[in-house]
């Protein structure tokens, strides 16, 4: 099937935009390629330090300069359900590597925090920055020059992007990503959301709410809604960094263990000594990044990746921006309905055909680049396969040719929507993104007066006082990375949903985040430049007439005489500077870039901003 013309055009635009930075990245990375093992370049004292604590058989192999050695970098902790299953993985990886004639060492751990735990609390102000801490921690783990490939264990929101950014800073090393898989299905996502709305209305108490949440989040594995964590797993698959079909295999199952062992063996095979050398720098290309965006759009994935994919791409010398997302969204159809875009969870999605079927449909429609390098071999067709156990041995077979539930996955010829549901909004209020795949058509355009808040707590207090029973666009500003670390604002979702259900026209405009669970209320998020950096939101006042139109892409003040000549509203951010570790991240807030630049806190020498700042 010929490539879709828009997909081709956007890819060429990215290649041209990135020509200098990508070339610099590849030159630097390829200079580090070598046929010798990494540790062979170390002095004897250095090497002795690096294997002093190893078992005798491993130590003997590490003394042999020809045998490859794998790094294990893990985000394991036993507090978070998604990461708890990773405890057993290092032993499996070491055994599998040894059986393949290699060795493996646990190179380092990276922090893993959960937005579900910190949501609405102070910890959320460290959440986005944790991505960059993870990237730096990954680099430290790999800095010992002991390794010939790496196996990365991670799942959730900032963890996988951080691991991949760190991996790309060691782009000469092959990289295999290994997920933990989703927890089993508990209380349905629709029932959970309904209970949250009842709690917001005061119709049920905390005990009922906690029981509902406990039935939903009830065991080991990733949360089963399709937010950022599960969007991560889709991306690692469609960009060729997983073993095919491994994203949504449940933890603590024979198939999951077999895939983990096979991941280690594959890492050995694609090392420089294995005959199929596939460094991560050659996997994450402009075409792979476009494939990732297309997969995100086709599955209704998390808007957080309008930040994370930008940062990942830049780590590989590739410059993308929100125009690329928006242009691709116009031609990539929505093929999946997974909560919050539908009632199904990821287990249901996987059973209906899963990522393998979606990739097959997109390839057939010319909406993915087929000729890419992956850890499974050349060509994305490998990822139309699904794993299974054949007499206890791991094997692959073609994913089902048709959806087993067309309420969850549809073919590209009969999609849920002809577009991917991710829109760029722009106008005199700057640039923002909106996810409309769960927003009904009648709610996608709204003109209403602004009600301006400087925190989500202020908005909720107004709701509890009964002051929001009207049409309005809630402007929640000073929520960007420079102001307070750009926390997610999910505490607003139940209240705004209740108001919309009551017949009021409501929407949200913010320089903060909402992620993949933004739901049915129109939300213009990641507004850039942020208010603290002089962005337009700083000049708005209650009563300014605003237009948010996802059909036309307009985000504008319609009637506010002289609004551009106003003094910016004062930002009371002192309370967000210290306490609960926030003082340790002062330099992160100071150096954070714009949302459209990935909101990174460090500037790679190859990176450059995709566009000029907006002038009021």
N, C-alpha and C positions, 0 to 999 in steps of 0.2 A: 504494500500500500504506500502510495506517495505521501510524503510529509505534508501536513496541513500548511498552507502558505503563511498563515500568521505565526505558527510555531517556528517555521523556518526564518521568517523575517525577524522575530524577536530574538532568536538565537544569534543570527548574524549581527544584530544591533549590539547584543551583549559582547560578542567576540570582538567587534570593532571598538567598543567602549573600553574593553579590558585589555587591548592588545599590548600595551606597554607593561601594565602591572602583572599580567599573566606571564609574559615572557620573562620578566625579572624573577618571578616566583619559580618558574620551571628551571631557569638557568641555575639559580641558587640550589634548588632541590636536587637536580640531576647531577650537580657537582659532588653530591654526597653519595650517589649510587656507587656500589662497589661489589666485587665478587667475594671479598673476604668477609668473614664474620666481624660484627662490630667490635667485639671484645679483643680481636686479634691486634687492634691498634693500641691497646692499653699496655702500660708497663707491668712488670711482674708484681710489683707491690700493689698497684691499683687493682689488678685482677684478683690477687689473693684476698684483698678486702671484700671483693664482690661475691666470692663464693665460700668464704670462711665458714658460714653456718649451714651450708648445704649438706644433704646426706652424701655418703661416700660415693654412691654410684653416680649421682648428679655431678659431684665435684670432679670425678674422673672425666666425664664428658665435657665439662666446662674447660678442662685443661686442654682438650683437643680443639684446635683452632678451626677445624672444618665443620663441626656440628653446629647447626643453628640453635639459637636460644630465643624463646618468646618472652615478651613482657606481658604481664597481667596487670591491668589497671582497672580498679573496681570501685564502684560507688556503694558497696555493701554497707548497710546498717540494719539492725533488726527491729528498729522502731517503725520503719515504713514498709508497708505491705509489698510494694513493688520491688523493693531491694532486698527484703529478707531472704528470698530464695537464692540469692547470689552467694550465700555463705558456702554452699557446697561446691560451687563452680571451680575455684582454684585447684582443688584436689583432682577433680575430673580432668581439667585442662593439663595439669602436670602429668597425669597418667597417660593421657592420649598423646601428648607431645613426646614422652619417653618411648611409647610404643612406636612412634613414627621416626625414631632415631634422633630426636632432638631433646632439648630441655626447656623448661619454663620456670620463671621466677616471678613471684609477686612483687612487681616493681613499685607499686604505690597505690594508696587509696585517695579518693577525692571526696569532698563533702557532697552530701545529698540531702537537700531539704525539700519539704513538701508544701506546696501552696495550699493543699487541702487542709493542712494543720494550721498554717500561719494565716490563712485567709481572714482578712478583717482585723488582723492584729499587727503588732510592731514588726514581727519577723518578716512580714511581706515586703518591708522596705529594704531587706537584704536579698530578696529572692532573685531579682534580675541580675544583680551584681554577682551572685553566686556562680552564674555561668562563666564569667571571666575568671573568677577564682579557680573554678574547675579546670579551665583551659590552662592556667598557669601551673596548677598542681599536676596536670598531666605532663606538661613539659618538664617539670622537676623530676617526675617519676622516670621519664625517658632519658634524662640528662646524663646518665652514667655510661652511655655508649656500650652497654652490654648486650644490646638486643638487635635481632635481625627481622623481627616482625612483632606486632603487638595485638593482643586480644583485649577488647574493651567491654567491660561489664557495666551497663547502665540502662536506665529506662526513662526516667521522668523528665519533667518540663525543661529545666536548664541543664540537666546532667548530660544528656546525649549531645546537644549542641556544644556544650563546653568540652566534652571529650573529643568531639570531632575537630573543633578549632585547635585544640592541643595536638591532636594527631597530625593535622595538616602542617603544624610548625615543625614536625618531623616527617615531612612528606616523602622522604626517601624510604620510609619503612612501610611495608604492607600493613593494613589495618583490617581486622575482622571484628565486627560488632556483634555482641551476643546478648539478646534480651532475656528477660525472665518469664514473660508471658502474662496474660490476664488472670485475675482471680475468677472463680466460678460465678455464674450469674446469681445474684441475690434479688432483693426487692427491685421491681422494675423502676427504671429511671423516671417514667411518667408519674408513678406513685410517689416517688421521693420528691419530685418537684412540686407535686400537689400538696404534700405535707408541709413543705417549706413555705408555700404561699399561705396555707392556713395559719402557720405560726406567725407570719408577717402580719396577718389580719387579727391576731390575738384569739383565734378560734381553737387552737390547741396549745398545750404548754410545752415546756422544755422536755419533760419526760417522754411525751409522745414523739417529739422531734428527734430526740436521741435514739429512741427505739427504731424509728424509721431509718436514720442514718446508719445505725449499727447493722441493720438487716441489709443495707445496700453495700456498705464497706465491711466485709465480714471475714476475710481470709487472706492468705498470701497471694500475691500477684498484683498486677496493675489494676487501678480502678477501671471499670468496664465501660464508662462513657467515652465518647470519642473527643477527648480534649487534647491538650498538648502532648501528654505522655504517649498516647496511642498514635497520635499523628507522627511523633518521633519514629515509632517503630515502622510505620508505613514508609516514611522517608528513607530510613536506612535500607529498606528492602528495594524500593524503586530506584534508589541511587546506587545499588549494587554492593552494599557493605555488609548485608546479612547473608547467611545461607538462604537459598530460596525457600519461601513459605514458612519461615521460622518465627515471624513476628508475633503471631497470636496463638501459638501452641502453649497450653497451660503449664504452669510450673509443677514440679514434683510428679511428673509422668515419665514413663519409659521413653517416649518420643522426645520429650524435652531434654532428657539426659543424653540421648543419642545425638541430638543436634549440637549440644554443648561439646561433646567429645569430637564430633566431626568438625566443628569450628576450629578447634585447636589443630587438628590434622591439616585442615585447609590452610591455616596460617603458615604451617611448615612448608606446604607445597608451593605457596606463592612467594616464599622468601627467595632471596638472591641465590641460595644454594639449592633450591627445589626445582628448578627448571621451568617454572611458570611465573617468573618475577612480575609482581603486580603491585607496585608501590601506590599508596593512597593518593599521591599527587596525580597519578595517571587515571585514577577512577573518578575523582571529583573534578570534572571538566565542565565547560560551559554547557555541553549537552546534558550532562548528568544533573546539573542544577536546574535546567529547564524541565527535565523529566520530574524532578522533585516538585517544582511548582505545579506542573500539570497533575501530578498525583494528589497534591494537597487540594487542588480545586475540584477534581473529580470525586473526591471522597468527602468534601465539606470539612476539611481539617482546620486546625487551630490558627486563628489570626496571629498568635504569638510568632508564627514563622514568617510573618512580614518583618519581624526583627531578626529572628534567629537565622533564617536562610540567608539574609543579607550578610550577617556576620560570618557565617560559614563560608559563603562564596568569597568574601574578601580575604579570608584566611588562605584561600587558594589563588589569590590574585585576580579574582573575578568580580566585576562591579555590576550589581543588579539594583533596580529601584522599584518603586511601587507602580510605575508605568508598565513595567514588564509583567507584574502580577495582574494588573487590570486588563491589559491587552490579551493576555492568555486566557483570563477568565471569560472573555467575550466569546471564545471559541471552544473551550474545554467544557463539556457538559457535566452536569452533576449525575453521577452514576450510583451513588450510595446514599442511603438515609440511615444514619446511625446517630443515636442521641448525642447532642441536642437537636439534630436535624430530623429526627424521627424517633420512633419508639424503641428500636432494636439496640442492643448493646454490641460490643465488639465480638463476643462469642457467637452471637446470632449472625453477624456479618461474616465471620470466618466460616461458619457452617454453610452459609448460603453460597459460598464460592470464594470469598475473601479477596485478598490483594492479588493473588494469581489470576483470578477471573477479571478483575478491573484492569490489570496490566494487559492482559490479552485483548480486551475490548479496545483499550486506548491504542495499542499497537495496530490493531486492525483498522482503526479509524485514522491512522496517520498522526496521532496526537502524542506520540513519544518518539524519541530518537532510539532506533533499534540497535544501531552500531556503536555500542559503548563498551568500555572495559568494566568488568565486575570481578568480584572475588571468586565468582563461580566460573569464570571464563568469559570469552568475548561474546558480546551480544546479550541484550536484555531478554531475549526469548527464554533464557534459563529461568527467569522469574515468573513464567507462566506455569511452572511446575509446583507440585505440592509434595511434602515429605510424608513417608509412611514407613512402618516397620514391616519388613517381609521376612518372616521367620526369625524375628529378633534383630535383623540387620536393616540399617537405614537405607532407604531407596527413595527415588522420586518418580512421580508420574504426572501426566498433564492435569492441570486443574480442570474441574468440570467445565464442559463446553457451554453450559447455560446456567443461569442463576437458578438456585433451588428455592428462592423466595424473591419474587419480583417486587415485593413491598420493601425490600432491603437493598438489592442490587439489580440494576437494569442494564440492558445492552446500550451501547452508544447510539444505536439506531432508534431507541425509544427511551431517552433519559428522563429523569425526574424534572430536569430543567435544562434548557439548551445552553446555559452558561454555568460557570462555576460558583457564582454567588458571592464572589469577593470583588468589591468595587473600590475604586479610588475616588475620593471626594476632594474637590478643590475649589477654591474661590478666594474671596477676600478674607476668609478665616483660616487660610493656609491649606495644608494637605492633611488628609486623614484617610483611614481605611474603614470599611464597613463590611460585615459579613451578613448577607441577607438570605442565605439558604434556608434558614429557619423562620424568616420574617415574611408574613403574608404580604401579597402585592399591595393591598390597600393600606398597609402601614409603612411602606417604603418611601413615601414622600410626605413631609410634614412642614407646614409653616406655622410657627407659634412663637409667643414671647419667650425670651430667655428667663430662666430663674438661675442665678449664678451662686455657686457654692465653692468654697475653698477646701472642702473635704467631704468624703462620703458620709462622715458622721453628721455633718451639718444638714445634708439632704435628708438623712433618715430621721433626724430630730424634727425637721419640718413635716415629714410624712406622719410621724407619730402625733404631732400636734394638729393634724387634720388640715394642713395648709396647702396640700398639693392636689386637691380634688378639682382639677382644671386642665385645660390644654397647656402644655409647656414643653420647652426643650431644656432639660437640665444641663447646665454647663458646670462640670466639676473640673476645676483647674488646679494648677500647682501640684500635679500628680506625675510630672515627667521625671526622667532619671536624674536631672540636676537638682530638682526640688526635694524629692524624697525617695528616689530609687525606683519610681514607676511601679507601684504596687497594682495588683489586680483589684478590681472594684466589684467583685461578685456579690457583696452584701447588698448592692443596689438592685440586683435582678429581681428578687421576689416582690419588693415594693413597687417597682416600675411595672412589673407584669400584672400585679393586682390593679393598678390604675388603668392600664390598657384594657384589661378585661371588663372594667367598669364603664368603658366607652370613651375614655378620654384619649386625646391624641398626645402621646408622650414619646420622647426620644432622649438619648444621652449624647452629649458632646464632651469629650475629655481628652487631655493629653496623657492620661493613664492607660491602663490595659484592662481587657476583659477576657482574653484568651478564647479557647475553643468552646466555651460553654456560655457564650453571650446570649443565646436563645432568641426569643421571639420579639423582643423590643429592639427597634432600630438603635444602633449604637455606633456613632462615629468616634473612633478611638485612635490613639497614637497621634493625636493632633500635633503637627510639627510646623514650625518650631514650637517648643513648649512655652508655656506662659512665663516661666522664670527667665527664659532666655530672650524675652521680649516678643514672644509670639502673640498673635492677635487675640487670643482668649484673655489675655491680661487686661484688655481694654473694654471688655463687655460689661454691661450693667443689666440689672433686672429690667425687664420690659422691652429690651431691644428685640425687634422682630427678626427672627432667623428663619432660614430655609435650609432644610436637609433633604436632599432629593437623590435617592439611590438610583433612580431611573436615568436622570440626566447627569449625575455626578457632581451636582452643585452643592457647595457648602458656603453659605454667605450670610452677612448681615444685610437685611433689606431696608430697614428704616431705623436709622440711629444717627441723627444729624451730628456731624463733627466727632464721631466716635474715634476716629484715628488721631484726633488732636487731644484726646483725654490723657490724663496722667495714668500710667498703669496702676491697677489696684495693688495695694501693698500686699506682699506675700509674707504671711506669718509662718515661717518654716523653722523657727528656732527650736520648736518642740520636736522636730524630726532630725535634729543634728546629733543628739547624744542619747545614751541609754540603750540597753539591749544590744550592744555591740555597734550601734550606728556611728559612734565616734571613730571606729576603726575604718570606716568607709568614706571618710571626708574627702580623700583624694579621688575616690571613684566618682562621687557626686560632682566634684569640681571638673573632672576631665571627661565626663560622659558626653558622648556625641548625640546627635539628633536621632529620633526613632527611625527615620528613613535610612540612616546610615548604619542601622543595626544597634544603636544605643550602646556601643562598645565603650569601654573605659580605657582602652589602650589603642594607639594608632600604629599599625604595622607600617613599615617603610614603603610597602607597595600600595597602600590604600590611599584613596582620594575621595573626597565627597562627590556624590553623583550629581549634585546640582547646586546652584547658588542659593543662599538663604533668601527667604521671601521678604520683600521690602514693603512695609505698610504704606 
